[in-house]
């Protein structure tokens, strides 16, 4: 039994790759919205970059005890909301 040859894929140029990445990341829409609102697009991207890093950096800086404390507080808040909805 003979194996069929795979079809050769077309190579994408850099502009096509950029468009794919922009679309996947939503970056183009984010920049368009920023410009429309009169914001500096570069500052918006830097802010987003910091936001993406922020949670991981904060978690790495916290001690295990503090993470547990924050987790317990989150659980209590969630349960309080559930109980308030049930009682209402």
BELTA-V359783 format. One record per residue. RES is the residue in one letter. BURIAL is b if it has 16 or more other ideal C-beta (glycine too) atoms within 10 Angstrom, else e. Layout:
RES_BURIAL ; RES_BURIAL
This chain:
X_e ; X_e ; X_e ; X_e ; X_e ; X_e ; X_e ; X_e ; X_e ; X_e ; X_e ; X_e ; X_e ; X_e ; X_e ; X_e ; X_e ; X_e ; X_e ; X_e ; X_e ; X_e ; X_e ; X_e ; X_e ; X_e ; X_b ; X_e ; X_e ; X_e ; X_b ; X_e ; X_e ; X_b ; X_e ; X_e ; X_e ; X_e ; X_e ; X_e ; X_e ; X_e ; X_e ; X_b ; X_e ; X_e ; X_e ; X_e ; X_e ; X_e ; X_e ; X_e ; X_e ; X_e ; X_e ; X_e ; X_e ; X_e ; X_e ; X_e ; X_e ; X_e ; X_e ; X_e ; X_e ; X_e ; X_e ; X_e ; X_e ; X_e ; X_e ; X_e ; X_e ; X_e ; X_e ; X_e ; X_e ; X_e ; X_e ; X_e ; X_e ; X_e ; X_e ; X_e ; X_e ; X_e ; X_e ; X_e
